[in-house]
Amino acid sequence: MSEQAREDTFEPRIVAFFCNWCTYTAADLAGISRMQYAPNVRVIRLMCSGRVDPQFVLAAFRNGADGVLIGGCHPGDCHYQEGNYNALRRIELLKQTLVGFGIEEDRLRLEWISASEGDRVQKVCNEMTERIRALGPLRLTTPSRVEAGAPGPAHELVEQVTS
Amino acid sequence: MSKPKVAFYWCASCGGCEEAVVDLNEVVLDVVEAVDIVFWPVAMDFKVSDVAALEDGELAAVFINGAIRTSEQAEIVELLRRKAGAVVAFGACAWLGGIPGLANLYSRESILDYVCGESPSTVDGGGARPVEEFDAPEGRMRLPHFDEDVRTLDQVIDVDYYLPGCAPPAGLIAQAVMALVEGRLPEKGSVLAPDVALCAECIRAATKPEDLKVERFYRPYEIVADAETCLLAQGLVCLGPSTRSGCGAVCIAANMPCTGCMGPTSRVIDHGAKALAAIASLIETRDPDEIAVLAEQIVDPVGTFYRYSLPASLLHRRVEPAPIRGGPAV
């Protein structure tokens, strides 16, 4: 799809990293309970929100995500004791870094959702989708190329010598 | 048998990498003994036409430092690529974008606005801009095009090897040159330095606590750092845990934290993100408000974590560039 077409019919693409023990189970519960929510969220299951390397978030943005959602256990409930606190520390610093990159803070969201909170998965996914819809698509730049064959001083010199 | 031919070239760089070659001291004599240097603009009077006159592939190796920002740089490195058997990205700027790569936090237009108009030393006013072509009595004159963004060398041409560092340490340069001359070629794409983090070879490693936690981050001017204790343990943002070794920890020896010029190890894609994760994980508190306070103590996170690697990073550049007058983009 062309960039223009994508903007005309913009549907946010959101990558969600959910922890196995709480948020992913909550998303399962939402499904079993037949709760409907925005289909814009693509869920990736990790063992712990502490496994979310900031590189994953940036790779999601680089590969076309307009927003990234991370779900973990409530403070004190982490299956691995400290993982969700580490997620909190990293995401806080990553958000400040993203602002430096000109990326709106709201494109990255960290939420604590326990296994019983299926309704909260529904609510957060819907909220995030609407927020990203309002922000619009994330436009990342790829390294530019000098226009092919555009002549310059060195090019000209080479032409003279080789002709 | 004739000696292998090599060339050195500089792009968007400060000249420090050229210094590093000269800093080889007497080792440079071994290098000169072993090779014919046929092109080295900073030190020798050869012309681009001399390079163009070579057969394709005739150069055994070219060492290119600096990032790519202009059409001239791109053209010459493309020429050198054709003439060379092996291309070595020499130093942090050629490998990752380096300090000049931080210009990717600003748009081309805002840079030109500032440099040609707003900077305090510009007296001309009037907003005059460099023109790329004009007719002079001597004929048609041309200036290179100033690109939209700063690129790493391998975003422009195919690169065989990388020598890290700002500038690369003399020992690594000598090893790399001799390996190439003697045909002991490493695997293509190799970074010619040890593949472990700086902490592994740090002179202060013994003082790094097992469970390192930070209660407050300091900038180097805010404290007088103890000269023997791990700098991270003193709250200084030292990128040793996420940066490649091979530099001999010279900054640490001078009581300054590592700023990451040796780039990442081979397991890392985005150096800044990994450095950020390593530093954030050291925060002691679990309280969200206090975590936010500590995160704010790292002034200019992009400049701290991506100091040498912005163009090579996953995001490559700032999304909607800030006006340069706005100061650091935070």
Interface residues (C-beta under 8 A of the other chain):
Chain A: D53 P54 Q55 V57 L58 A59 F61 R62 P75 Y85 N86 L88 R89 R90 E92 L93 L94 Q96 T97 V99 G100 F101 G102 I103 L138 R139 L140 T141 T142 P143 S144 V146 A150 G152 P153 A154 H155 E156 L157 V158 Q160 V161 T162
Chain B: V48 S49 A52 A53 S71 E72 A74 E75 I76 L79 L105 R142 L143 P144 H145 D147 E148 D149 R151 T152 Q155 V268 I269 D270 G272 A273 K274 L276 A277 I279 A280 S281 I283 R286 P288 I291 A292 A295 E296 I298 D300 P301 V302 G303 F305 P311 S313 L314 L315 H316 R317 R318 V319 E320 P321 A322 P328 A329 V330
